[in-house]
Every structure is written in C-alpha cells, then in structure tokens.
Amino acid sequence: MPKIKLGGQAIEFRLRESKRAKRLSIRFIPQSGFEVVYPMGKTKSEALAFLEEQERWVLKTWSEAQAEANNLTRGRHYVDGVELPYFGKSITFRLRASGEKADYKYSEDQLELTLPNRFHADQRLIRNIVEDFYRLQAKRYLPARTWELAQLYGFHYNRVRIKNQKTRWGSCSAKRNINLNLRLMMAPDGAIDYVIIHELCHLRELNHSPAFWTLVEAYCPDFLRWKDWFKQYGPSLIL
C-alpha cells in the first residue's frame, strides 16, 4: 500500500474510483489505513490533493488509532491493595481467595473481589470483573446525570448508551444518541459534567466550530479546566 508523508508521519492510503460517489471523500479503515474515494470525472491527482488538504483530520484520526492500539496492549495490574480511581478519588482494591465463584462487593472506599484459588492470578478475569463494576456504576449514574443536565439546559436527546471506548470519552450521533465511556466513572464529577455537556451541545452543533465552543462555555464556564484535565490525566484512566 502506498504511503504519504504528513506532519512527519508516513501514512498508508489507497485511492478508489467509484461510479456511485458524487464527491471526494475519505475514511479510515482499521488495519488498512486511509481510503480516498473519488467520483468518475475526478483524477487520482485531485484525490491525492484532497487527502493532503485533510492533513489535520488524517493526523488526528491516525493518532487516535495508534493510541487505541497501544491501549489494547496495556492495562492496570490488579493486586491486593492497589488504588483504583473512582469519581476523582481513590478506592482500595482488595483481592481475596475463597468461594466457588467470582464475586465482588463495593463499600464507600473499597472494592473487594473474591475469586476461587485457581483464578486468583488471572488478570484478564479480574479486569473483566472490575470493568463490570464500573459499567454498573456508569449505567446507574451517567444516564440520570445526562437527563438532569438536559432538563436544566433545554436539550432533547434520544437515548444514552454506555460503552468502553478506547479513545473517546463520549460521542453524539446524527440520530441524537449519546454514547458515554464507562471509564468516566474514574473522573471527578466536574469532568463528567463537562463531557456530558460537550455531547449535549453536539445536538445543536455537530462540529467543533467556534459556535460550538461558545455553546459549551455557556453551560460549562470552566470547560477549559476539564479539557486540560483529560489531556493530563485521561491516559491514566485505564482498566
């Protein structure tokens, strides 16, 4: 597959002519790279020029894909006594060996996981159970908080979905569905509110234009603080 150098990075791409295409478009395909589709009547040179014009988006998308690939190869190591982030604070993880089945219980400052002896060192199993804990807390809190903020500021959305996204804290679809990352439960409540408001504002502005950020600031005046917080601490909010 050919490569193009953008921003000092060698980016894989391919050009594809399409009879059905009405205009130039570009998409990212995991494991394959970028595909530029051009309609009949356009040339490969024009398609390549279009790719170069989209350099900022291409580099951002490529960087996110690299980060996601890295996230798949790393994760938190779970041992008895390790501290876990929860609502911007720390709770103590306790690992116990007893019983015939895996189970956990949560108290105000502690998450206790009980595993049969034969699974006591199974990090993948432990991680899956811890993910279940965060997912349950997210399902209890995030949809309700989204509804509260939407009612407060006059937004109307379709539904809220909870996901474990690798690189996005939230997203908003053209169908007015809001997706929120279960790992938001690791962040402070102010940071959570910022992400929810960010996605609610996309219901009115499906872009990141100056008008969008003006809208975000109207409902979250300290959004820059939380935007910077995610840049600094977001990479550490892993399972």
N, C-alpha and C positions, 0 to 999 in steps of 0.2 A: 504494500500500500504506500502511495507517495506521501511525503511529508512537506509541511510548510513551516518556516520559522516565524513565529510571532512572539514578540516580547521576550526573545531569547530562548523560547521553548520550541522544540521540534514537535509539531502537532500532526498526527496522522489524519488523512482525509481521503475522500473519494468524490468524484463528480458523477452525477447520474442524470441523463436526459430523460424527461418524462412527457409523454403526449398529453397526460391529464393535468399536468401542472400549468397554472396560469401565471405564476410569478416565481421569482427566485426564492428559495427557502433553504434553511439549514437546520439540521438536527444532530443531536449527539446519540450515538448508539454504543452502549457499554460493550467493552471487549473489542469494538471495531473502530471507534473513532468518530470523526465528523463526516456527515454526508451532506453535500450540497446538491440540491435538486434544481434543475433549470428547465424551463419550457422550450419547446421547439421554437426556433426563431432567435434564441439566445445562443451565444457561443461559450465554449469552455473558458475562454479568456475572461468573458464577462462573469461567469460563475466564480472563477478564481478571484477576480477583483471584489466580488460580493463577499467572499469568505474573508478577505483582508479587511474589508470595511467593518466586519463584525468582530474585529480582533478583541475588543473589550469583553464581549459576551462569551466568545470562544475561550479566552483565557480563564474567565471566571468559572465557566462550566467545567473546563479541564481541571482546574484546581480543586473544585468540589469533588470531582470523580476520583482524583488522586487521594484526597482526604478520606473519602469513603473506603477506598481500597485499603488504606493504612489502618482505618478503624477496624476492619474485618480481621486484621492480624494482631490486634492488641486488645487488651481488656483489663479490668481490675482483677487483682489476685485476692481471692477471698480466704482469709484465715481468721481464726478466733481473735477478737479484739480489734480488728481493723475498723476505722471510722468510715461511715458512709454519709454522703451529703443528702440532706432531706429538708426541703423548704428553706434552704440557705443556711442551715445549721448542720451539726454532725450528730449522727446516732451511732451507737456501738453495735457492731455485728458480732453475734455470738453463734458459734458453731458447736453443736452437741451431737454426740453419737449415742443413739438409743432408739428403740422402737423398730417397727417393721416397715414403716412407710415415711416418706419425706413429709415434713410439715413445718410451718413457721408461725410465729406469733409476734405481734408488734405491740410494744408499750411506748410510753412517751419519749423515751430516749434510747430505745434498744430494739433491734430486730434479731430475734432468736430463731435459728434454723436447726431443726433436728433431722438427722439423716441416719439410716441404717449403717452399720460399720463398713459394709462393703462399698458404700458410695461416699465415704467420708472425705475422700480426696478428689472426688470427681468435680473439677472446676466447671465443666460445661453444665452439669446438672445444677450445681449451686447457682451459677449465673442465670440459668433459666428460671429458677425459683425466685431469685431476687428480682428478676425482670417482672415476674408475675405480681410481686408485691408492689412495685412501682406502677405497673399497669392498673392494678386495682385502685390504688390511691388516685391515679390520674383520672380514671373513669368516674370516681366519686367527686373529684374537685373541679376539674377543668371544664366540663360541660356546664356545670352550675355557675361557675365564675364567668364563663362566656355569656351565659344568659343574663346574669346580673349587669355586666358592663354594656351589653347590647340594649337592655332595657333602659339603663341610665343615660345612654348617649343616642338612642333612637336608631339603632341598626337592626336590620332584619336579615337573618341568615336561614339556611335550610336545615343543616344538621352539623354536629361536631363529631369527628372521628378521632380516635386516639391511636397513634402509630409509634413505632420505634424507628424513626428516620435517622439516618446516619449523619446527614449534613444540614438538615433543615429543622428549625425549631417549630415552624408552622408553615402552613400554606393555605391558599384560598382558591377555589376553583370557580370557573365561569358559571357553574350551577349553584353557586352560593354555599357550597360545602366548605367547612373549615376543618383542616387537619392540624392536630396539635401533637407534639412529641411527648411521649410519656416521661422522658428524662427531664422535662420541665419541672417535675416534682422535686428535682435536686436543687433548683434555683430558689432565690428569695421571692416572696410574693410580689414585690415590685417588678422584678424581672419577668415573672409570669404575666402580670397585667400588661406589661409593655408588648410582649409577643401577641397576646390576645387582641389588644387594641390595634396593633400593626395589621393583623389579619382582618379585623373588622373594617378597618379603613380601606382595605383592598376591595371591599364590597362596593365602594364608591369610586375608587381609583385603582384599576387593575394594572398598576405600573409603579415605578419608583420615581416619579416626576417630582419637581418642587411642590406641586399642588398636593401630592400625596403626603410628603413630609410635613407640610403645613398643617394638614389634617391630623396627622399623628400627634404633632406638638400641641394641637388644640385640646386633645383628650389625654395626652401624657406629656406634660411640660418638661419632665426630666428624662425624656426618651434617650437623649444622647448619653446620659449616665449609664443607662441599661444596655444601650447598644455597645458601648465600650466594655461594659461588664462581661458581655457574652464573648467579645473578642479576647478578653484576658482569661476568663475562667471557663468559658464554654468547652474548650478541648479537654478539660479535666472531668467533665460530667459524663462519665462513661460507665457502662455496666461491666 
